[in-house]
């Protein structure tokens, strides 16, 4: 007689979860290794800044090499000046930046941090910055958040927004660095609907956040904003009123997806937060109320058209008190 052992479904689930956990941990470790090379875009006024403080602390914690870049801050009206005056102004600006960078490299070296520096003179530095980051294979680009007026944003796309849209490397925009290393990190994800592209980005967001948290020995929390959507009742033959029962059913599904997703990465159940409301409002409000040091979000752009996660990150940038780590999809 052949004995056939029946495997209970929960055993299979545990096995699958175990492999999913191992797979997730492997991905996180790979990202941690890329954090061994960092690129800092220096403050335009060339003085100590939150981004410099954060870059220094991350370099020390990860044993990372730090590459500093100083951008030219010469005004655009320089083109109206005499050619000789233009040449002298550019020369003085370049010498000032190089001298300041040399001082920073020396100071970092005294702290045991390997650092390199260079200047960029292009008035539109986005392509050169991305090229540099890819050339040096950096795992993160770090920059101070530069607040622009609504009028300035309407006339000219800020460099922060350009980087959010186009930088393929994790972008850490630093608002303040009262704690040199972040102690509490909030990850904003979109688990409301099953979309393979968004699902892949969610994984990348959490893997990057977990790699940062492990480097900094920080707490990691997960946030899901949800609101009643037409797709949830797309099967209905007629308009459906959002009753308490329907809302509870939707939140139940969202909570279940979040528990599954968080469990795959070992996130504590009490660190999973489900908040009703539009993501563009919930993320900044929750992060500000709870005092998180860094909020990790995704950006996803295709042919100039932004998905919700991308536009939410831009809308959150100037409303949030904490720093942002943006992960490109």
Protein Blocks (a to p, Z undefined) as FASTA:
>chain_A
ZZdddddfklmmmmmmmmmmmmmmmmmmmmmmmmmpccddddfklpadfklmmmmmmmmm
nopacddddddfbdfklmmpcfklmmmmmmmmmmmmmmmmmmmmmmmmmnopacdddddf
bfblmlmmmmmmmmnopabdcdddddddfklmmmpccfklmmmmmmmbdcdddfbdfblb
afbdcddddfkbccfklmmmmmmmmmmmmmmmmmnopacdddddddddfklmmmpmbdcd
ddfklmmmmmmmmmmmmmmmmmmnopafklcccdeddfklmmmmmmmmnopabdcddddd
eehiacfklmmmmmmmmmpfbdcddddZZ
